[in-house]
Amino acid sequence: MIPFFVVDRRVSLEILKGLFLKLPDKTFGLMGNVHVSNRFIELFRDFPYGTALKYCDDMGITPEDADEMIRDRIVRFADSGVFQRRRFSYEELFIRYEQMGTDYGSIVDFIYDPERTLESAEAAMRAYRRGNYGFKLVGVAQGVRLEDYIRSWERLKRMGYEYIAIGGLLKRTANSNFLSLRNDSVYYIQEVVSRIRENFGEGEWIFLFGAFSPRRAKLLKNLGIYGADYKGWLYHYEDDYSFVPEYLSGLAERYGVSEEDVKRVRLLVGEYASYKRRGYRLTYFRSDDDLRRSKKIRELKGEIDRTLKKYGLNLQFFRFMRTRDRLYEILKGV
């Protein structure tokens, strides 16, 4: 099972590059969509080339060697963006997929609407057969009930689809960017996949849109699916800096950080944490005291950042390193 990381900006690729380098025996996926800038399309296509190697340990290798170690272990997948309002024609969409250098490109699907998605799948296959494209076209089985997925799968196979993904598992909470499974149960995922295998064979290529998470990693691996994408990691850039002193101590010699400034950062982070523990939130002020604490928290954060910047570092650097290390702990056992 290949975990596909949703990426939508340069820093996402920079974090992942260091992560992939630390796991040299694994294959990883990048999940992109066509609603990105032309510059990001180039970065997505060329990865790992053109992406700086940041937020990683000093492994004693050159950037060129790092690129060579990663390049053959990356699989690219692109979709049309099911929650995006703009829709491309299939000719336009497939051109974008080609520009992205993707290995797999999905049809335009309609969440919870199997019939409309199947109509789209027919149009997609006609357009795909008219062209000479380098990517593999992925059909999408949408549904509300288990029976919807089985019927959709059967019709997609008759249309000629060899690669099929299961959609409709996600829901968006209000206007939030956070997505979660519509039915977040181990039983539901197992039932859908097992029924498809019972009906169409154990060797079916299956991709699950939006289903990867740390708590489901082992389950998905055991199900033997091809892959699943993971968007939640993009929102794990935390505002808790308790880990910074330890990280800074480990990097002090590499970046020439003085012992005095290591101690200073430790004290500032401790004071910052004490204010945060008082149940206060920056966006909500109930009293003048809250406002004063808000000002103090911002001042402390600024002092920490200014101290780090003396050595070419900043709080963002440490947040992204922390994100990478957490992903490493999740993925090393997958």
C-alpha positions in Angstrom: 0.0 0.0 0.0 1.4 3.3 -1.1 0.6 6.4 1.0 0.0 9.4 -1.3 0.6 12.8 0.3 -1.6 15.6 -0.9 0.6 18.6 -1.9 -0.4 22.0 -2.9 2.6 24.3 -2.2 6.4 24.3 -2.4 6.9 23.8 1.4 4.9 20.6 1.3 7.4 19.1 -1.2 10.3 20.4 0.9 9.1 18.6 4.0 8.5 15.4 2.1 11.8 15.4 0.4 13.7 15.0 3.7 11.2 12.4 4.9 11.5 10.3 1.8 15.3 10.4 2.1 15.0 8.9 5.6 13.0 5.9 4.3 15.1 4.6 1.4 13.3 1.3 1.1 9.7 2.6 0.6 7.7 4.0 -2.3 5.7 7.1 -1.8 3.0 9.0 -3.7 2.3 12.6 -4.4 -1.3 13.6 -4.8 -1.9 16.8 -6.7 -4.8 18.5 -8.4 -5.1 20.7 -11.4 -6.2 23.8 -9.5 -2.7 25.0 -8.8 -0.2 27.5 -10.3 1.8 26.8 -13.3 5.0 27.0 -11.2 3.7 24.4 -8.8 2.8 22.1 -11.7 6.5 22.3 -12.7 7.6 21.5 -9.2 5.2 18.6 -9.0 6.3 17.2 -12.3 10.1 17.6 -11.6 10.1 16.4 -8.0 12.6 15.7 -6.4 14.6 17.9 -8.8 14.0 21.6 -8.3 12.9 21.1 -4.7 15.3 22.2 -1.9 16.4 19.6 0.6 15.3 21.2 3.9 14.0 20.1 7.4 16.2 17.0 7.4 19.2 15.6 9.2 22.7 16.1 7.9 23.2 12.8 6.2 26.5 13.7 4.6 25.2 13.4 1.0 25.1 15.9 -1.8 21.8 17.3 -3.1 22.4 15.5 -6.4 22.8 12.2 -4.6 19.6 12.9 -2.7 17.7 13.4 -5.9 19.0 10.1 -7.3 18.0 8.3 -4.2 14.4 9.5 -4.3 13.4 9.9 -8.0 12.6 6.2 -8.8 10.4 5.8 -5.6 7.9 8.5 -6.4 4.4 7.8 -7.9 2.3 10.8 -9.1 -1.4 11.0 -9.0 -3.6 13.9 -10.0 -7.3 14.6 -9.8 -9.7 17.2 -10.9 -10.5 18.5 -7.4 -13.9 17.1 -6.4 -14.6 20.1 -4.0 -13.5 22.7 -6.6 -16.2 24.8 -8.3 -14.3 25.2 -11.6 -14.6 22.2 -14.0 -12.3 21.6 -16.9 -13.3 19.9 -20.1 -11.7 16.5 -20.5 -9.4 17.8 -23.2 -8.2 20.6 -20.9 -8.0 18.3 -17.9 -5.9 15.7 -19.7 -3.5 18.4 -20.9 -3.0 19.5 -17.3 -2.4 15.9 -16.2 0.3 15.6 -18.9 1.9 18.8 -17.9 2.1 17.5 -14.3 3.8 14.4 -15.5 1.4 12.3 -13.5 1.3 8.5 -13.5 -2.4 8.3 -12.7 -5.1 10.8 -13.5 -8.7 10.5 -12.3 -12.0 11.3 -14.0 -14.2 14.1 -12.9 -16.5 12.6 -10.2 -19.5 13.9 -8.3 -19.5 13.2 -4.6 -22.4 10.9 -3.5 -23.8 10.8 -7.1 -23.0 7.5 -8.7 -25.1 8.0 -11.9 -23.6 11.4 -12.7 -20.1 10.1 -12.0 -20.7 7.2 -14.4 -21.9 9.5 -17.1 -18.7 11.5 -16.6 -16.7 8.2 -16.7 -18.1 7.4 -20.2 -17.2 10.9 -21.5 -13.7 10.5 -20.0 -13.0 7.2 -21.6 -14.1 8.5 -25.0 -11.7 11.5 -24.7 -8.9 9.3 -23.3 -9.1 6.9 -26.3 -9.0 9.8 -28.8 -5.7 11.0 -27.4 -2.2 9.5 -26.9 -1.7 10.1 -23.2 1.1 9.0 -20.9 -0.9 8.6 -17.7 -3.3 5.8 -16.7 -6.9 6.9 -16.5 -8.6 6.1 -13.1 -12.3 5.7 -12.9 -14.1 6.6 -9.7 -16.9 4.6 -8.0 -19.1 7.0 -6.1 -21.9 6.0 -3.8 -24.0 6.4 -0.7 -24.6 2.7 0.0 -22.4 -0.3 -0.4 -24.6 -1.5 -3.3 -23.9 1.8 -5.2 -20.1 1.0 -5.2 -20.7 -2.6 -6.5 -22.9 -1.4 -9.3 -20.6 1.4 -10.2 -17.6 -0.9 -10.2 -19.3 -3.3 -12.6 -20.2 -0.6 -15.1 -16.8 1.0 -14.9 -15.2 -2.4 -15.7 -17.6 -2.8 -18.7 -16.4 0.7 -19.9 -12.8 -0.6 -20.0 -11.5 0.8 -16.7 -8.6 -1.1 -15.3 -7.8 1.3 -12.5 -10.6 2.4 -10.2 -10.7 4.5 -7.1 -13.4 4.6 -4.4 -14.7 8.1 -3.8 -17.5 9.5 -1.6 -15.8 8.6 1.6 -15.1 12.2 2.5 -17.2 15.0 4.0 -16.3 18.6 4.6 -17.2 20.1 7.9 -19.0 23.4 7.3 -16.6 25.9 5.6 -13.5 24.1 7.1 -10.6 22.8 5.1 -10.7 19.6 7.2 -12.1 16.5 5.6 -13.0 13.3 7.4 -14.5 9.9 6.4 -18.2 10.0 5.9 -18.4 6.8 7.9 -15.2 6.6 10.0 -15.3 2.9 10.9 -12.9 0.1 10.2 -15.8 -2.1 9.4 -17.1 0.2 6.6 -13.7 0.3 4.8 -13.2 -3.4 5.2 -16.7 -4.2 3.9 -16.4 -2.1 0.8 -13.0 -3.5 -0.2 -13.9 -7.1 0.6 -17.2 -6.9 -1.4 -15.3 -5.6 -4.4 -12.8 -8.3 -4.2 -15.5 -11.0 -3.8 -17.3 -9.7 -6.9 -14.4 -8.8 -9.2 -11.4 -10.8 -8.0 -8.6 -10.5 -5.5 -6.3 -8.9 -8.0 -8.4 -5.7 -8.4 -6.5 -2.4 -8.4 -8.1 -0.3 -5.7 -7.4 3.2 -4.5 -9.2 4.9 -1.6 -9.7 8.7 -1.9 -9.0 10.4 1.4 -8.8 7.3 3.5 -5.2 7.3 4.8 -4.5 8.4 8.4 -2.1 7.3 11.1 -4.7 5.2 12.8 -5.7 3.4 9.6 -2.3 2.9 8.2 -1.9 -0.8 9.2 -5.5 -1.6 8.2 -5.0 -0.2 4.7 -1.7 -2.1 4.4 -3.4 -5.3 5.4 -6.3 -4.8 2.9 -3.8 -4.9 0.1 -5.1 -1.8 -1.7 -2.8 0.0 -4.2 -2.9 3.3 -2.3 -4.8 6.0 -0.4 -4.2 9.7 -0.1 -3.6 11.7 3.0 -4.5 15.4 3.3 -4.7 15.7 7.1 -0.9 16.0 7.4 -1.1 19.5 5.9 -2.9 20.8 9.0 -0.5 19.4 11.6 1.7 22.5 11.7 1.3 23.1 15.4 1.5 26.2 17.6 3.2 24.3 20.4 6.9 25.0 20.6 7.8 22.8 23.6 9.9 20.6 21.4 12.1 23.5 20.0 14.8 23.6 22.8 15.6 19.9 22.3 15.7 20.2 18.5 17.9 23.3 18.8 20.3 21.6 21.2 20.7 18.8 18.6 21.4 21.3 15.8 23.5 23.8 17.8 26.9 22.6 16.6 25.7 22.3 13.0 24.3 25.9 12.9 26.8 27.5 15.3 24.2 28.3 17.9 25.8 29.6 21.1 25.1 27.9 24.4 23.7 31.2 25.8 21.1 31.3 23.0 20.1 27.7 23.5 19.4 28.5 27.2 17.6 31.7 26.2 15.3 29.9 23.8 14.5 27.3 26.4 13.5 30.0 28.9 11.4 31.9 26.3 9.6 28.7 25.2 8.9 27.8 28.8 7.4 31.2 29.4 5.4 31.0 26.2 4.0 27.6 27.2 3.0 28.9 30.6 0.8 31.6 29.0 -0.7 29.2 26.6 -1.7 26.8 29.4 -4.0 29.3 31.0 -6.8 28.4 28.6 -6.4 31.6 26.6 -6.9 31.7 22.9 -5.5 34.4 20.6 -8.7 34.9 18.6 -11.0 35.4 21.6 -10.7 38.1 24.2 -13.0 38.0 27.2 -11.2 40.7 29.2 -8.4 43.2 29.3 -6.3 40.6 30.9 -6.8 38.4 27.9 -5.7 41.2 25.7 -2.5 41.7 27.8 -1.8 38.0 27.6 -2.3 38.1 23.8 0.3 40.9 23.5 2.8 39.0 25.8 2.4 35.8 23.8 3.1 37.6 20.5 6.1 39.3 22.0 7.5 36.0 23.3 7.0 34.3 19.9 8.7 37.2 18.2 11.7 37.0 20.6 12.1 33.3 20.0 12.0 33.8 16.3 14.5 36.7 16.3 16.9 34.6 18.4 16.7 31.7 15.9 17.0 34.0 12.9 20.5 35.0 14.0 21.5 31.5 12.9 19.4 31.2 9.7 16.6 29.4 11.5 13.0 30.2 12.5 10.0 28.7 14.2 8.6 27.6 10.9 11.7 25.5 10.3 11.2 23.7 13.6 7.5 23.1 13.1 8.1 21.6 9.7 10.9 19.4 11.1 8.5 18.2 13.8 5.9 17.4 11.1 8.5 15.4 9.2 9.6 13.4 12.3 6.0 12.6 13.2 5.4 11.3 9.7 8.5 9.2 9.9 7.3 7.5 13.0 4.0 6.7 11.3 5.4 5.5 8.0 8.4 3.5 9.1 6.1 0.6 10.0 3.8 0.8 7.0 
